[in-house]
Every structure is written in C-alpha cells, then in structure tokens.
Amino acid sequence: MSRRTRFSVEEKYEAVKKCLQGEISITSMSKQLGIQFETVKTWIVRWEHDGSMMGYRA
C-alpha cells in the first residue's frame, strides 16, 4: 500500500519553476520526487492558468 506524499506550496513552486525554466524535465522531476508525471504536469498547468500557487493545498 502506497503512502501519499504531501508537498508544501514552496516545494511545488520550486518544482514548477525548475521545469518551466528547462532545468529539469517533468519526467525527471516526477521521478526525483517519487510522484506521478501527471501530478507535476497538473501543478504546471495550474501555475500557467492561475499565475500563482494560490489554491494549492500543502
């Protein structure tokens, strides 16, 4: 049984920033964090839509 990992808003922001700046791919970031690709992609889509990390649950 897997355990759900929680990330702070700051951790999500840093992950999104690194992906958008081309420092790391979404695939590599998801592997580094031990989460699904779709989770990181969702963070990025929300960032691009809202322009902030508001609404993210820590």
C-alpha positions in Angstrom: 0.0 0.0 0.0 1.5 3.4 -1.0 1.7 6.4 1.2 0.5 9.7 -0.1 3.3 12.3 0.0 2.4 15.9 0.8 4.4 18.8 -0.6 4.4 22.3 0.6 3.4 25.2 -1.7 7.1 26.2 -1.7 8.2 22.7 -2.8 5.6 22.7 -5.6 6.7 26.2 -6.7 10.3 25.1 -6.9 9.5 22.0 -8.9 7.3 24.0 -11.3 9.9 26.7 -11.7 12.7 24.3 -12.5 10.6 22.5 -15.1 9.4 25.8 -16.7 13.0 27.1 -16.8 14.2 24.0 -18.5 16.5 22.9 -15.7 14.8 19.5 -15.5 12.1 17.6 -17.4 8.7 16.8 -16.0 9.6 13.1 -16.2 12.8 13.6 -14.3 11.2 15.8 -11.7 8.4 13.3 -11.1 11.0 10.5 -10.6 13.1 12.7 -8.3 10.0 13.5 -6.1 8.7 9.9 -6.3 5.3 11.0 -7.7 3.4 10.5 -11.0 4.2 12.5 -14.1 0.6 13.7 -14.2 0.9 15.3 -10.7 3.8 17.5 -11.7 2.0 18.3 -15.0 -1.1 19.3 -13.0 1.0 21.7 -10.9 2.4 23.3 -14.0 -1.0 23.6 -15.7 -2.4 25.3 -12.6 0.6 27.6 -12.4 0.2 28.6 -16.1 -3.6 29.1 -15.7 -3.6 31.0 -12.4 -0.1 32.5 -12.4 0.3 31.7 -8.7 0.4 28.9 -6.3 -2.8 30.0 -4.6 -5.3 27.2 -4.2 -2.6 24.6 -3.7 -3.1 22.6 -0.6 0.0 21.9 1.4 
